[in-house]
């Protein structure tokens, strides 16, 4: 059985990541965070991808 994905809007994802929507859109434009683009100006994010991205950011900060 396939796991159901939790999809977030830009507003929801920004709140989850505790950052501004502007900063989140900038990360999307620079292709620095996983996202799906809907149309020309809407982004969607999966909770699972955001959690993985956060783990990767934490690990990158502690590489010696």
Secondary structure as GFF3:
##gff-version 3
##sequence-region A 1 64
A	DSSP	beta_strand	7	9	.	.	.	ID=ss1
A	DSSP	alpha_helix	10	17	.	.	.	ID=ss2
A	DSSP	alpha_helix	21	29	.	.	.	ID=ss3
A	DSSP	beta_strand	36	38	.	.	.	ID=ss4
A	DSSP	beta_strand	42	46	.	.	.	ID=ss5
A	DSSP	alpha_helix	47	61	.	.	.	ID=ss6
###
